[in-house]
Amino acid sequence: MSAVGTPTRRLEGRDKVVGATRYTADLDVGGLLHVQLVLSHLASARIRSIETSAARSVPGVVDVVVAGDLPEQDVAGPDQPLATQRVFYAGQPVAAVIATSEAAAHDGAAAVEVDLEETDAVADAVAAMQDSSPVVLDVQEEADEGDASMHGAAAGNESEPVERPRNVSAVASAKRGDAGAAMAASGVTVKATYSVAAVHHTAMEPHVSTVRPEPGGGLTVWSPTQGPFALRDELAEKLDIPAHKIRVVPMPVGGGFGGKVSLLEGLLALLAIRGNRPLRLVLTRRQVFAFAKGAPAARFEIEIGAKKDGTLTALRAKFSYDNGASAGWHGGISSAFLAGTYRWPAVDITGYEVSTNKTPVDAYRAPGAPQTYFALESAMDELAQKLDIDPIELRLRNAVREGDIDGQGAKWPRVAFIECLEEARNHPLYTAPLGAGEAVGIAAGSWGGARTPSAAGCRVEPDGTLSILIGTPDVSGATTGLAMIAADAFGYPVEKVRIETGETGVAPYGAVAAGSQTTYSLGGAVHEAAVEARRQLLEIATEQLEAAPEDLEIVDGRVAVRGVPERFVEITELVTLSTQFMGTFRPVQASGRSAVQTASPQFTVHIARVKADPETGAFALTGYAAIQDVGRAINPPEVEGQVHGGVAQSVGRALGEQLVYDAEGQLKTGSLLDYEVPTVDQLPGIDVRMIEVPSPVGPLGAKGVGEPPAVPGAAAVANAVSRATGVRVRDLPIDRSRLVIPS
Amino acid sequence: MKPAPFDYDDPRSVDEAIGLLARYGDECKVLAGGQSLVPLMNFRLARPGRLVDINGIESLGQVKVENGRLLLGAMVRHAQVERSNDIAARWPLLHDAIVWVGHSQIRNRGTVGGSVAHADPAAELPCALAALDAKFHVLSRRGPRVLRWDQIFVSEFTTSLAPDELLTAIEVPPQDPSTGVAFVEFARRHGDFALGGAAVSITLARNGTCSDVAVALLSAGPRPVRAEEAERRLKGGQVDEAAIKQASAAAVQGLHPTSDLHGSREYRVKLLQVMTERALTKAVHLATRRAA
């Protein structure tokens, strides 16, 4: 029986549930010292002085370090491990206290006196683009598209050399046809401004790392990183140490979602080298909000037009991302989604990357997509209402199909947008009658999906267990799926397969666990390694059984001659033969490699039913469905789990998650009391419908599944609330007061 | 997360506790359930030099009924109130209010005395105690005092307790069995601080007129608010839908709840009115059934 497609429990699930998993913060390292950071309390300031003597006299404090104590770093001001002369956001590290206990480090940090000379801050992206605004970044940096491509988004839209407003580091644009003329000739248009608040991953495990200097100038780094090799290479470059001297040990990831590739490790490495002691730093939740990079806020001015029959004519959009004190790279992604989701004859899109005096931003599960699809799918819903057309019907008439132009001017491969919409149209949550105060909303989303060349190793253990060695950590349960792929390829039940994620010194190269690419990138390598291991094993058995390899099969832990079950050899025996002293057979040691050549874009449609309270503005989700093209579900319940989590995160953007800053750049929602992560009673059961249109290139037909479910939820909920209340929601999260008090 | 260093005492008797308070006064804070104080200390928003931990004083943890009055020791946990059948039957408003307090983990640890002494205007218990005309027993080396709700609650997070005084017990008068009660509130998520809420206790005469009523609001001002105008309008009259609507409108007249990122003043007033209306409707429904 095939393991792939058979519901299988997560291999690492039990340990996590019973609390047996050992996370980074649980790790004992001899001679360990503890680090606490002193963060800037102002959003924009010059550093006058940092007084450390009081902190040094706190019992247990070993050292207090400021920027001047560390070797100079060739990075932009906000990215300095410790602020040099200026601070660019409240939360930027300005000093580090090293102590014999975590408690002493906290006490020491509280005793550091930072004297700042406040300078003008700008905390709002629109204000930052005015000529009168203070300049946020010292040097206007070009946006780094490398980050975007890592997440598999369609970046790389041409940037036009247009005149940039102040604090704009990059411009994304797309033009097709004459959007002005097409809009003017449209029978119906919708023009509105949509805004999406900044949010944070709020992974359960805060950012944490332990770094130990090694004799000979090397480093060992224990981190719950999504990308051990990416982290290793980044450290090698920053510290000017050969990459092979840095061992990154990937630890279990207690929630990543794009926020855990690297953050603390560079600073910790510098501090550890300086004092020649192993160091650990665990951020507090408040520090996570203030210092660990979340997802950017965005604002979209959108105009879309259609003929009276619902055929779309044109899209015009101006948008901006509020990147905090960083350059940002989401714009190209947004531009591609805006231009490429529907069959627009004409588009005219300009997007700005804006810097402000707030915490820098980075990737969060499908970076750019939830923001863009909230705006696009809200506008589509408004258009459907104006045209008095069913919102799914409107999308069906205009959805992209294979061969249509995608967001970058290329052609869409076979995609399953239509299949998702058809499934939604017939879903009981969509068709069932509505109760009083109830409405149903839908929204679509898509994701391009990343891919990175990857390798895998494979051997057979003395007890017959098949061990697969990879270099990509498990952030999503992906290793269970990989084990299933290996099991089928080798001819084993999944229980006899184990996946080991090795440290960078020994593991085969593996993709960053991001961009919905783990299974997509590694699946082929694992498959190839397992097939090769089987070949090697059968080769040994051939001599034992005097039969040709093609006549052999693996059954119940044995290699047997097909059709002659009494002629067999135990696999454990084959392992012994190939590993024993004076043995004559070569050990099973296989490797597999893969480099998927093209992306397999994924489409999804969400359905949300809400019931609104007309007096208070409260609303409750009364039903939810997520329909998604997954190519092929390797482990169906795992895919379902991924969708559940993604839905919770995208719906959270509608329900209340937001990083609120005041005009001075102070974070007002810096704890879980004020930052509203959705609670379990706010979420209904989620019906997951998988559409399986196999990828021609993904392993066994699989496509990425992790990011699409995090995309359309906010728009689906907002569309439902708008229809239930008659008040159009154009801002996330949804302001309940606006639903009952006219603005 | 770690609080600033502090000294610590864990007295075993009320006498020992008030001795410590007399000696250290302003320097110290009383630690009861710690559900508000400890997070504030961990955030270093509160930095008491000394904690007087009263968790070890057994006599403060008792629920007693004396002469028909309920006496809650200051260290009685929310969960004790929540699980007491006697309280549910005879002081149902307390039971109805307590289930809105935080989450079960918080109710297991949080105490009635701590909630009162913390004096958060968004807290459920002070609001319910205001509706119930509770009395607050306070002790210091200088002697005992008994305070009404409008004497103990002064402002946001401020009571009239002197630094050397310990809140020892809360006394709730007996309630007419025919009384109908309701406690409703509006929070973003269950367990969040309420943006508005109302506690109502109403007794109807045989002819259906209102013989007694108390309406208390939470998150309506710097301390619990009794909606006296609403009570005045309801007393002696028939309590129909129109009367409830009028009373609810009167209840929020002149209120100035604070605007913050979770809700504007205007929205909070709107919510308070709706909560009052819903609490009155529910309480009247129960009172009508009981009067019949």
Boltz contact constraints between the chains, C-beta under 6 A:
constraints:
  - contact:
      token1: [A, 103]
      token2: [B, 2]
      max_distance: 6.0
  - contact:
      token1: [A, 106]
      token2: [B, 2]
      max_distance: 6.0
  - contact:
      token1: [A, 284]
      token2: [B, 1]
      max_distance: 6.0
  - contact:
      token1: [A, 615]
      token2: [B, 274]
      max_distance: 6.0
  - contact:
      token1: [A, 616]
      token2: [B, 186]
      max_distance: 6.0
  - contact:
      token1: [A, 616]
      token2: [B, 271]
      max_distance: 6.0
  - contact:
      token1: [A, 616]
      token2: [B, 274]
      max_distance: 6.0
  - contact:
      token1: [A, 656]
      token2: [B, 188]
      max_distance: 6.0
  - contact:
      token1: [A, 660]
      token2: [B, 261]
      max_distance: 6.0
  - contact:
      token1: [A, 668]
      token2: [B, 261]
      max_distance: 6.0
  - contact:
      token1: [A, 679]
      token2: [B, 189]
      max_distance: 6.0
  - contact:
      token1: [A, 681]
      token2: [B, 190]
      max_distance: 6.0
  - contact:
      token1: [A, 737]
      token2: [B, 264]
      max_distance: 6.0
  - contact:
      token1: [A, 737]
      token2: [B, 267]
      max_distance: 6.0
  - contact:
      token1: [A, 741]
      token2: [B, 266]
      max_distance: 6.0
  - contact:
      token1: [A, 741]
      token2: [B, 267]
      max_distance: 6.0
